[in-house]
Amino acid sequence: MNGLKGSCSRAKGRSRDCGVALILVLLSMLVLSVLAATIVFTARSETLASYNFKLDTQADYLAKAGIQYAVNWFRSTHYKGVPHSLANTYYSVASTGDPWNLWTSKTSPATCISGCSSTNSSVQLINYGSGSSNYPSINNTEATPRDVATAFASDLNNVRVTGDANNSGTFSINAILLNYQTVMVGAPPAGSILPVETWLITSRAAWTGGSSMTGTVATAEEQAVIQPIYVPTWGNALYGFCSVAMSGSAGSCTDAFNSALGAYGGGNTSVASGACDSTTATNVIAAGAGVGSNGGVTLGSNVTVSGDVTIGSGPPAGCTASGFTGNASSVLGQVINGPHKNPPAVPTFRTNFPTGADTYTHINNASDVQILPLSVTTWPSLATFPNTSYPPPLTAGKPCMDMSCTGTVDHPYEIGEIRMTNGKLRLIGGADPFNPVYYDIDTLTENGGSIEVSGYVVLNIKTDLKIAGNGISNGITSSIPPECVQMNYAGTNAVTINGNGAVSAVLNAPDAAVNLGGGGSGGYMVGAIQAKDVNVQGGYPVHYDVQLSKVGGVMGVPVTTAYNRKKM
């Protein structure tokens, strides 16, 4: 001790640092202890966080499983939507108007007005949280039918999913009907009217850990919007299974209108034959009149498409058209990719179908020909036909070889050849689009005169189709909705539609080119066309009827169209 004390006391020329080493050692031990504690805490926190993340992820995936489970349920016979015939009984809906009179909900969510537990309230199916199910009292289509709301509560409430004894949880489903509408599926007039429903699905999952445990360890909620994808036959103003090309003056264009609200532009033919959307009429829309193709779409200068340009896939063999060519500013919508569209089947004709001039029915340079009793001076109702005086003799006699024709799809009226240079050809049609009168025609060439239609007709044309002159009109009014005349062309020769006349129709020509325009400055097309190739030139406007957007086509099963995870 004395030696140490002497050592410190003799170091008078230096600053006193006796005991520093001890202090440094203690400080180092403190720092190391803090670091060790921090590492332990961090490791434990990360372990707990990882465990919580695992539980949260398990609950989240369980909620996602609930969404898919619900989608499958809505696809199954456990569920049944309100049919078209009862829609206005149970729901607050509005009619789309003539000619199809389909339904669309007035509110979102859809409102139940009768047949539900709570009238004038949202349509919903509820298994948890506040509120209760409010769905019309209708049975599903199971082998042993159940009330839809009862089936929902039984099938989608507290459903347990188990991986093993240590991994399990439950989910419950709520559903709110955001929108209800009806559409026609299949080729008119033989199509079926089906509901298209948009549902908001919410899945709440409770992860319990073990299959025998009831306590909730973690929860999650997922939401999805589900609806069937409906692809209408006439979803575009123009569709080419190979190509669409538009060129010429500013009159080469598309726009839209709603025939249930009246004729395009109020029936003003000078407006209809001019540039698209050039009127202030409320029944003209600079949108919704798209153009599409499985191959390619080409737009020249001074062309306007009031809608999207859709490029599909799978063009027919030998088609070289591909993609979009032109100025994107010509498209008021967007240039988008879409699904392949299958061409419709071409009409068939009986083996001994009459053709040419030496046939049972041949109309050539007729003055005025009515395919209805010649003694009738006004357009008759469908109920008066056929009768003993129908049909009248045409140039050569009969409307079909065996006199069995009644104008039905199985026994259409048969005309071998129509070549017009003047006069009028009058065709009697059905009272509504679900009951048209069918005409099978080998050759239809209108170089003059006009074709007048009363009611709804389907013209199946075998070999040639050319319409110029004064086009196709109505004997009562100056304009007819395009749904009144459906032309199905089976030939491969190019179809020509031009001149100064208006053509109000829908045209299928899957194996041929359709050429619009030229030969006049007053012509226009009202309706829609789908063909192998569509060529528009010379200022020929196309006015698409939005009523066609819910007609024909196909509808798939409900699929998820939007997804969202809710914060708990």
C-alpha positions as CSV (number, residue, x, y, z in Angstrom):
1,M,0.0,0.0,0.0
2,N,2.7,2.3,0.8
3,G,4.4,1.6,-2.5
4,L,1.3,2.5,-4.4
5,K,0.7,5.5,-2.4
6,G,4.2,6.6,-3.0
7,S,3.8,6.0,-6.7
8,C,0.8,8.3,-6.9
9,S,2.2,10.9,-4.8
10,R,5.5,11.0,-6.7
11,A,3.6,11.7,-10.0
12,K,3.3,15.3,-9.2
13,G,4.2,16.4,-12.8
14,R,1.1,14.7,-14.3
15,S,-2.7,15.1,-14.0
16,R,-4.3,12.8,-11.6
17,D,-5.8,9.7,-13.5
18,C,-5.8,7.2,-10.8
19,G,-9.0,4.9,-11.1
20,V,-9.7,5.8,-14.8
21,A,-9.2,2.3,-15.9
22,L,-11.8,1.0,-13.5
23,I,-14.3,3.6,-14.6
24,L,-13.7,2.7,-18.3
25,V,-14.2,-1.0,-17.5
26,L,-17.4,-0.2,-15.7
27,L,-18.7,2.0,-18.6
28,S,-17.8,-0.7,-21.1
29,M,-19.7,-3.3,-19.1
30,L,-22.6,-1.0,-18.9
31,V,-22.6,-0.4,-22.7
32,L,-22.3,-4.0,-23.4
33,S,-25.1,-4.8,-21.0
34,V,-27.3,-2.2,-22.7
35,L,-26.4,-3.7,-26.1
36,A,-27.1,-7.2,-25.0
37,A,-30.4,-6.1,-23.5
38,T,-31.3,-4.3,-26.8
39,I,-30.4,-7.3,-28.8
40,V,-32.5,-9.5,-26.6
41,F,-35.4,-7.1,-26.7
42,T,-35.1,-6.6,-30.5
43,A,-34.9,-10.3,-31.1
44,R,-38.0,-10.9,-28.9
45,S,-39.8,-8.0,-30.6
46,E,-39.0,-9.3,-34.0
47,T,-40.1,-12.8,-33.0
48,L,-43.4,-11.4,-31.7
49,A,-43.8,-9.2,-34.8
50,S,-43.1,-12.2,-37.0
51,Y,-45.6,-14.2,-35.1
52,N,-48.2,-11.5,-35.3
53,F,-47.5,-11.1,-39.0
54,K,-47.9,-14.8,-39.4
55,L,-51.2,-14.7,-37.6
56,D,-52.3,-11.6,-39.6
57,T,-51.3,-13.2,-42.9
58,Q,-53.2,-16.4,-41.9
59,A,-56.3,-14.4,-41.1
60,D,-55.9,-12.4,-44.4
61,Y,-55.6,-15.5,-46.5
62,L,-58.6,-17.0,-44.7
63,A,-60.6,-13.8,-45.6
64,K,-59.5,-14.2,-49.2
65,A,-60.7,-17.8,-49.1
66,G,-64.0,-16.5,-47.9
67,I,-64.3,-14.3,-51.0
68,Q,-63.6,-17.1,-53.3
69,Y,-66.0,-19.3,-51.4
70,A,-68.7,-16.7,-51.8
71,V,-68.0,-16.3,-55.6
72,N,-68.4,-20.1,-56.0
73,W,-71.7,-19.9,-54.0
74,F,-73.1,-17.2,-56.3
75,R,-72.2,-19.4,-59.2
76,S,-74.0,-22.4,-57.8
77,T,-77.6,-23.5,-57.6
78,H,-77.6,-22.4,-54.0
79,Y,-78.2,-18.9,-55.3
80,K,-80.9,-17.5,-57.6
81,G,-81.2,-14.0,-58.8
82,V,-84.5,-12.2,-59.4
83,P,-85.6,-13.1,-62.9
84,H,-86.5,-10.4,-65.5
85,S,-90.2,-11.2,-65.2
86,L,-90.3,-10.3,-61.5
87,A,-87.7,-7.5,-61.4
88,N,-90.1,-4.6,-61.3
89,T,-92.2,-6.5,-58.7
90,Y,-89.3,-6.7,-56.2
91,Y,-86.8,-4.0,-57.2
92,S,-86.9,-0.3,-57.9
93,V,-86.0,-0.5,-61.6
94,A,-86.5,1.5,-64.8
95,S,-87.2,0.2,-68.2
96,T,-84.6,0.7,-71.0
97,G,-87.6,1.4,-73.3
98,D,-88.5,-0.1,-76.7
99,P,-87.9,-2.4,-78.3
100,W,-86.5,-4.7,-75.7
101,N,-87.8,-3.2,-72.4
102,L,-85.1,-4.5,-70.2
103,W,-84.6,-3.4,-66.6
104,T,-81.9,-1.4,-64.8
105,S,-81.9,-0.4,-61.1
106,K,-82.7,3.2,-60.2
107,T,-80.4,3.2,-57.2
108,S,-77.1,1.9,-56.0
109,P,-77.2,-0.2,-53.9
110,A,-80.4,-1.7,-55.4
111,T,-83.6,-1.1,-53.5
112,C,-86.2,-3.8,-52.6
113,I,-89.7,-2.4,-52.9
114,S,-91.7,-5.6,-52.0
115,G,-91.3,-9.2,-51.0
116,C,-88.4,-8.4,-48.6
117,S,-88.3,-8.2,-44.8
118,S,-87.7,-4.4,-45.1
119,T,-89.3,-2.6,-48.0
120,N,-87.6,0.5,-49.6
121,S,-84.3,-0.7,-48.2
122,S,-81.0,-1.9,-49.7
123,V,-80.9,-5.5,-51.1
124,Q,-78.4,-7.3,-49.0
125,L,-77.5,-10.7,-47.4
126,I,-75.9,-10.3,-44.0
127,N,-74.2,-12.8,-41.7
128,Y,-72.3,-10.5,-39.2
129,G,-72.2,-6.9,-37.9
130,S,-75.2,-4.6,-37.9
131,G,-78.2,-4.9,-40.2
132,S,-80.0,-8.0,-41.4
133,S,-80.6,-9.8,-44.7
134,N,-83.1,-8.1,-47.0
135,Y,-83.7,-10.3,-50.0
136,P,-86.9,-11.2,-51.9
137,S,-88.5,-14.4,-50.7
138,I,-87.6,-16.7,-53.6
139,N,-86.3,-20.2,-53.7
140,N,-83.0,-21.3,-55.2
141,T,-82.6,-24.1,-57.8
142,E,-81.1,-26.9,-55.7
143,A,-82.5,-30.4,-55.8
144,T,-84.3,-29.5,-52.6
145,P,-85.0,-25.8,-53.1
146,R,-84.4,-23.4,-50.2
147,D,-85.1,-19.8,-49.6
148,V,-82.1,-17.8,-50.9
149,A,-81.6,-15.8,-47.7
150,T,-81.9,-19.0,-45.6
151,A,-79.3,-20.8,-47.8
152,F,-76.9,-17.8,-47.5
153,A,-77.1,-17.8,-43.7
154,S,-76.6,-21.6,-43.6
155,D,-73.8,-21.8,-46.2
156,L,-71.7,-18.7,-45.6
157,N,-71.9,-18.0,-41.9
158,N,-69.0,-19.0,-39.5
159,V,-67.5,-21.4,-42.0
160,R,-64.5,-23.2,-40.6
161,V,-61.3,-23.9,-42.6
162,T,-58.8,-26.2,-41.0
163,G,-55.2,-27.0,-42.2
164,D,-54.3,-29.2,-39.3
165,A,-55.0,-29.4,-35.5
166,N,-52.9,-26.2,-34.9
167,N,-54.0,-24.1,-37.9
168,S,-57.7,-23.2,-38.2
169,G,-60.1,-20.3,-38.5
170,T,-63.6,-19.3,-39.6
171,F,-65.1,-16.7,-42.0
172,S,-68.5,-15.1,-42.5
173,I,-69.8,-13.3,-45.5
174,N,-71.9,-10.2,-46.2
175,A,-73.2,-9.2,-49.6
176,I,-74.8,-6.0,-50.8
177,L,-76.4,-5.7,-54.3
178,L,-74.8,-2.7,-55.9
179,N,-76.6,-2.9,-59.3
180,Y,-79.2,-4.9,-61.0
181,Q,-80.0,-5.0,-64.7
182,T,-81.2,-7.5,-67.3
183,V,-79.8,-8.3,-70.7
184,M,-80.5,-10.6,-73.6
185,V,-78.2,-13.6,-74.0
186,G,-78.1,-15.5,-77.3
187,A,-79.1,-14.4,-80.8
188,P,-82.2,-12.3,-81.0
189,P,-85.1,-13.1,-81.2
190,A,-84.4,-16.5,-79.7
191,G,-82.3,-15.2,-76.8
192,S,-83.0,-15.4,-73.1
193,I,-83.3,-12.4,-70.8
194,L,-81.1,-12.8,-67.8
195,P,-80.1,-10.6,-64.8
196,V,-76.6,-9.1,-64.5
197,E,-75.9,-8.4,-60.9
198,T,-73.0,-6.5,-59.3
199,W,-72.4,-7.6,-55.6
200,L,-70.1,-6.1,-53.0
201,I,-68.8,-9.1,-51.0
202,T,-67.2,-8.6,-47.6
203,S,-65.4,-11.5,-45.9
204,R,-64.5,-11.3,-42.2
205,A,-62.0,-14.0,-41.0
206,A,-61.2,-15.0,-37.4
207,W,-58.1,-17.0,-37.0
208,T,-58.4,-19.3,-34.0
209,G,-55.1,-21.2,-34.3
210,G,-56.3,-24.7,-33.3
211,S,-59.3,-26.4,-34.9
212,S,-60.8,-27.0,-31.4
213,M,-60.2,-23.4,-30.2
214,T,-62.9,-20.8,-30.2
215,G,-61.0,-17.7,-29.1
216,T,-60.0,-15.2,-31.9
217,V,-56.3,-14.8,-32.3
218,A,-56.3,-12.5,-35.4
219,T,-58.9,-11.0,-37.7
220,A,-59.0,-9.6,-41.2
221,E,-61.6,-8.3,-43.7
222,E,-61.4,-8.4,-47.4
223,Q,-63.8,-6.9,-49.9
224,A,-64.4,-7.7,-53.6
225,V,-66.9,-6.6,-56.3
226,I,-68.1,-9.5,-58.3
227,Q,-70.3,-9.6,-61.4
228,P,-70.6,-11.7,-64.6
229,I,-68.8,-10.4,-67.7
230,Y,-71.4,-9.8,-70.4
231,V,-70.2,-9.4,-74.0
232,P,-73.0,-8.3,-76.3
233,T,-73.2,-9.3,-80.0
234,W,-73.7,-5.7,-81.0
235,G,-71.3,-4.0,-78.5
236,N,-69.6,-1.9,-81.2
237,A,-70.9,0.3,-84.0
238,L,-68.5,-1.5,-86.4
239,Y,-66.6,-4.7,-85.8
240,G,-64.3,-6.5,-88.3
241,F,-63.3,-10.1,-87.6
242,C,-60.2,-9.2,-89.7
243,S,-60.1,-5.4,-90.1
244,V,-61.9,-2.1,-89.9
245,A,-60.7,0.9,-92.1
246,M,-62.2,4.4,-92.0
247,S,-61.2,7.2,-94.3
248,G,-62.5,10.1,-96.3
249,S,-64.2,13.4,-95.2
250,A,-65.2,14.4,-91.7
251,G,-68.5,12.5,-92.3
252,S,-66.7,9.2,-91.8
253,C,-67.5,8.8,-88.1
254,T,-69.4,7.1,-85.4
255,D,-71.6,8.4,-82.7
256,A,-74.5,7.0,-80.6
257,F,-78.2,7.6,-79.8
258,N,-81.0,5.9,-77.9
259,S,-83.8,4.7,-80.2
260,A,-86.1,4.4,-77.2
261,L,-86.0,8.2,-77.0
262,G,-86.8,8.7,-80.7
263,A,-85.0,8.8,-84.0
264,Y,-81.4,10.1,-84.3
265,G,-81.3,13.9,-84.3
266,G,-85.1,14.0,-84.0
267,G,-85.5,12.3,-87.4
268,N,-83.7,15.2,-89.3
269,T,-82.1,13.4,-92.3
270,S,-79.8,16.3,-93.1
271,V,-78.4,16.1,-89.5
272,A,-78.1,12.3,-89.7
273,S,-76.2,12.4,-93.0
274,G,-73.7,15.1,-91.8
275,A,-70.9,15.0,-89.3
276,C,-71.4,13.0,-86.2
277,D,-72.6,14.7,-83.0
278,S,-73.3,17.9,-84.9
279,T,-76.6,18.5,-83.2
280,T,-77.7,19.7,-79.8
281,A,-80.4,17.1,-79.6
282,T,-80.3,15.3,-76.3
283,N,-80.7,12.0,-78.1
284,V,-77.2,12.2,-79.7
285,I,-74.2,11.0,-77.7
286,A,-70.5,11.6,-78.5
287,A,-69.6,8.4,-76.7
288,G,-70.3,4.7,-76.7
289,A,-70.0,4.1,-80.4
290,G,-66.9,2.0,-80.5
291,V,-65.0,0.3,-83.3
292,G,-63.2,-3.0,-82.9
293,S,-61.4,-5.9,-84.7
294,N,-59.8,-9.2,-84.0
295,G,-57.1,-8.1,-86.4
296,G,-56.5,-4.3,-87.0
297,V,-58.2,-1.0,-87.1
298,T,-57.0,1.8,-89.4
299,L,-58.2,5.4,-89.1
300,G,-57.4,8.0,-91.7
301,S,-57.5,11.8,-91.4
302,N,-60.8,13.6,-90.7
303,V,-62.2,10.5,-89.0
304,T,-63.9,10.4,-85.6
305,V,-64.7,7.4,-83.5
306,S,-67.0,8.4,-80.6
307,G,-66.0,5.5,-78.4
308,D,-63.1,3.1,-77.8
309,V,-61.1,1.3,-80.5
310,T,-60.8,-2.3,-79.3
311,I,-58.1,-4.6,-80.7
312,G,-58.9,-8.2,-80.1
313,S,-57.0,-11.4,-81.0
314,G,-57.2,-14.4,-83.3
315,P,-58.0,-12.9,-86.7
316,P,-59.2,-15.4,-89.4
317,A,-56.7,-17.2,-91.5
318,G,-55.1,-15.0,-94.2
319,C,-55.8,-11.8,-92.3
320,T,-52.8,-9.5,-92.3
321,A,-54.3,-6.6,-90.4
322,S,-52.8,-6.1,-87.0
323,G,-53.1,-3.5,-84.2
324,F,-54.1,0.2,-84.4
325,T,-53.0,2.5,-87.2
326,G,-53.8,6.2,-87.3
327,N,-54.1,9.3,-85.1
328,A,-55.1,8.5,-81.5
329,S,-56.8,11.9,-81.4
330,S,-59.4,10.6,-83.8
331,V,-60.6,8.3,-81.0
332,L,-62.7,10.1,-78.4
333,G,-62.4,7.1,-76.0
334,Q,-59.3,4.9,-75.7
335,V,-57.4,2.4,-77.8
336,I,-57.6,-0.8,-75.7
337,N,-57.0,-4.5,-76.0
338,G,-60.0,-6.7,-75.8
339,P,-61.0,-10.4,-76.0
340,H,-61.3,-12.4,-79.2
341,K,-64.8,-12.2,-80.7
342,N,-66.2,-15.2,-82.5
343,P,-68.1,-14.5,-85.7
344,P,-71.7,-15.6,-85.8
345,A,-72.9,-18.6,-87.7
346,V,-74.0,-17.8,-91.3
347,P,-77.7,-18.6,-92.2
348,T,-78.5,-21.9,-93.9
349,F,-80.9,-22.4,-96.8
350,R,-82.8,-25.5,-97.8
351,T,-81.3,-27.7,-100.6
352,N,-83.6,-26.6,-103.4
353,F,-83.7,-23.0,-102.4
354,P,-84.8,-20.9,-105.5
355,T,-82.1,-18.7,-107.1
356,G,-81.9,-16.3,-110.0
357,A,-84.6,-15.1,-112.4
358,D,-86.0,-18.5,-113.2
359,T,-87.4,-19.0,-109.7
360,Y,-90.7,-19.1,-108.0
361,T,-90.3,-15.5,-106.8
362,H,-88.5,-12.9,-108.8
363,I,-88.9,-9.2,-108.4
364,N,-87.2,-7.2,-111.2
365,N,-87.6,-3.4,-111.8
366,A,-90.9,-3.5,-109.9
367,S,-93.0,-0.5,-109.7
368,D,-94.6,-1.1,-106.3
369,V,-94.6,-4.6,-104.7
370,Q,-96.1,-5.4,-101.4
371,I,-95.4,-8.7,-99.8
372,L,-98.8,-8.6,-98.2
373,P,-102.3,-8.7,-99.6
374,L,-102.5,-6.2,-102.5
375,S,-106.0,-5.2,-101.4
376,V,-104.6,-3.8,-98.2
377,T,-104.0,-0.1,-98.3
378,T,-102.7,0.4,-94.8
379,W,-100.1,-1.5,-92.8
380,P,-102.0,-4.4,-91.1
381,S,-101.3,-5.9,-87.7
382,L,-99.5,-9.2,-87.5
383,A,-102.6,-10.9,-86.3
384,T,-104.2,-10.7,-89.8
385,F,-101.4,-12.8,-91.4
386,P,-101.2,-15.2,-92.9
387,N,-104.7,-15.7,-94.2
388,T,-106.4,-17.1,-97.2
389,S,-105.5,-14.2,-99.4
390,Y,-101.8,-14.2,-98.4
391,P,-99.4,-14.2,-100.0
392,P,-100.2,-12.4,-103.2
393,P,-98.7,-13.5,-106.5
394,L,-95.4,-11.8,-107.2
395,T,-93.8,-11.7,-110.7
396,A,-93.8,-15.5,-110.9
397,G,-96.1,-16.8,-108.3
398,K,-95.3,-18.4,-104.9
399,P,-93.3,-17.3,-101.9
400,C,-92.0,-20.9,-101.4
401,M,-92.1,-24.1,-103.4
402,D,-94.4,-26.2,-101.2
403,M,-96.6,-23.3,-100.0
404,S,-95.8,-24.2,-96.4
405,C,-94.1,-20.9,-95.7
406,T,-95.6,-18.9,-92.8
407,G,-92.8,-16.4,-92.2
408,T,-91.5,-18.3,-89.2
409,V,-87.9,-19.2,-88.6
410,D,-88.7,-22.8,-89.7
411,H,-90.8,-21.8,-92.7
412,P,-89.6,-18.4,-93.9
413,Y,-90.9,-16.7,-97.0
414,E,-88.6,-17.4,-99.9
415,I,-87.6,-14.9,-102.6
416,G,-85.1,-15.9,-105.3
417,E,-84.1,-12.5,-106.5
418,I,-84.9,-8.9,-105.9
419,R,-83.3,-6.4,-108.3
420,M,-84.8,-2.9,-107.9
421,T,-84.2,0.2,-110.0
422,N,-87.4,2.1,-108.9
423,G,-90.6,1.8,-107.0
424,K,-91.0,0.3,-103.5
425,L,-90.7,-3.1,-102.0
426,R,-92.8,-3.4,-98.9
427,L,-92.1,-6.1,-96.3
428,I,-94.5,-7.0,-93.5
429,G,-92.9,-7.7,-90.2
430,G,-93.7,-9.0,-86.8
431,A,-95.3,-7.0,-84.0
432,D,-92.2,-7.1,-81.7
433,P,-88.5,-8.1,-81.9
434,F,-89.2,-11.5,-80.3
435,N,-91.6,-12.4,-83.1
436,P,-90.1,-11.2,-86.4
437,V,-91.1,-12.4,-89.9
438,Y,-88.3,-14.3,-91.7
439,Y,-87.4,-13.8,-95.3
440,D,-84.9,-16.0,-97.2
441,I,-83.5,-14.2,-100.2
442,D,-80.9,-15.3,-102.7
443,T,-80.0,-11.9,-104.2
444,L,-81.0,-8.5,-103.0
445,T,-79.8,-5.5,-105.2
446,E,-81.4,-2.1,-104.7
447,N,-80.0,0.4,-107.3
448,G,-83.0,2.6,-107.1
449,G,-86.3,2.8,-105.3
450,S,-86.6,1.9,-101.7
451,I,-87.4,-0.9,-99.3
452,E,-90.1,-0.2,-96.7
453,V,-90.5,-2.3,-93.6
454,S,-93.4,-2.5,-91.2
455,G,-92.6,-4.3,-88.0
456,Y,-89.7,-6.6,-87.3
457,V,-88.1,-8.7,-90.0
458,V,-85.1,-11.0,-90.4
459,L,-83.6,-11.0,-93.9
460,N,-81.3,-14.0,-94.6
461,I,-79.4,-13.3,-97.8
462,K,-77.5,-16.1,-99.6
463,T,-75.4,-14.8,-102.5
464,D,-75.4,-11.0,-103.1
465,L,-76.3,-7.9,-101.1
466,K,-76.1,-4.3,-102.5
467,I,-78.2,-1.4,-101.2
468,A,-78.1,2.1,-102.7
469,G,-81.1,4.0,-104.0
470,N,-83.1,5.3,-101.1
471,G,-82.1,2.6,-98.7
472,I,-84.4,1.0,-96.1
473,S,-87.1,3.0,-94.5
474,N,-90.4,2.7,-92.8
475,G,-93.8,3.1,-94.5
476,I,-95.2,5.0,-91.6
477,T,-92.4,7.2,-90.3
478,S,-89.2,8.5,-91.7
479,S,-87.0,6.4,-89.5
480,I,-87.1,2.9,-88.0
481,P,-85.0,1.6,-85.1
482,P,-82.2,-0.7,-86.4
483,E,-83.6,-3.6,-84.4
484,C,-86.5,-3.8,-86.9
485,V,-84.3,-5.1,-89.7
486,Q,-81.7,-7.8,-89.0
487,M,-79.7,-8.8,-92.1
488,N,-77.7,-12.0,-92.0
489,Y,-75.5,-12.5,-95.1
490,A,-74.1,-15.9,-96.0
491,G,-72.1,-14.9,-99.1
492,T,-68.5,-14.1,-99.7
493,N,-69.0,-11.4,-102.3
494,A,-68.5,-7.9,-101.0
495,V,-71.5,-6.1,-99.6
496,T,-72.0,-2.5,-100.8
497,I,-74.1,0.1,-99.0
498,N,-74.0,3.6,-100.4
499,G,-76.1,6.2,-102.2
500,N,-78.3,8.8,-100.7
501,G,-80.6,6.6,-98.7
502,A,-80.5,5.8,-95.0
503,V,-80.1,2.2,-93.9
504,S,-81.5,1.4,-90.5
505,A,-80.5,-2.2,-89.7
506,V,-78.0,-4.5,-88.1
507,L,-75.9,-6.5,-90.5
508,N,-74.0,-9.7,-90.0
509,A,-71.5,-10.6,-92.8
510,P,-68.8,-12.8,-91.2
511,D,-67.3,-14.1,-94.4
512,A,-67.5,-10.9,-96.5
513,A,-66.3,-7.3,-96.7
514,V,-68.8,-4.6,-96.1
515,N,-68.1,-1.3,-98.0
516,L,-69.9,1.8,-96.8
517,G,-70.0,5.2,-98.5
518,G,-69.5,6.6,-102.0
519,G,-72.1,7.2,-104.6
520,G,-74.0,10.0,-102.8
521,S,-73.7,12.7,-100.1
522,G,-76.9,12.0,-98.2
523,G,-76.5,8.4,-97.1
524,Y,-75.9,7.2,-93.5
525,M,-76.1,4.0,-91.5
526,V,-78.2,3.7,-88.3
527,G,-77.4,0.6,-86.3
528,A,-74.3,-1.7,-86.3
529,I,-72.3,-3.9,-88.6
530,Q,-70.0,-6.8,-88.0
531,A,-68.2,-8.4,-91.0
532,K,-64.9,-10.0,-92.0
533,D,-63.8,-6.5,-93.1
534,V,-65.5,-3.2,-92.8
535,N,-64.5,-0.2,-95.0
536,V,-66.0,3.2,-94.5
537,Q,-65.2,6.0,-96.9
538,G,-66.6,9.0,-98.7
539,G,-68.3,10.6,-95.6
540,Y,-70.6,7.9,-94.5
541,P,-71.6,8.4,-90.9
542,V,-72.6,5.5,-88.7
543,H,-75.0,6.1,-85.8
544,Y,-75.0,3.4,-83.2
545,D,-78.1,2.6,-81.1
546,V,-77.1,2.1,-77.5
547,Q,-80.2,-0.3,-77.2
548,L,-78.0,-2.8,-79.0
549,S,-75.4,-2.9,-76.1
550,K,-77.6,-5.2,-74.1
551,V,-78.7,-7.6,-76.9
552,G,-77.3,-11.0,-77.8
553,G,-73.9,-12.2,-77.0
554,V,-72.7,-14.3,-74.1
555,M,-72.5,-14.0,-70.3
556,G,-70.0,-15.7,-68.1
557,V,-70.1,-16.7,-64.5
558,P,-69.5,-14.1,-61.7
559,V,-65.9,-13.1,-61.4
560,T,-64.0,-10.6,-59.2
561,T,-63.7,-7.2,-60.8
562,A,-62.3,-5.2,-57.9
563,Y,-60.5,-6.1,-54.6
564,N,-59.7,-4.3,-51.4
565,R,-58.5,-5.1,-47.9
566,K,-60.3,-3.3,-45.2
567,K,-58.5,-1.9,-42.2
568,M,-59.7,-3.4,-38.9
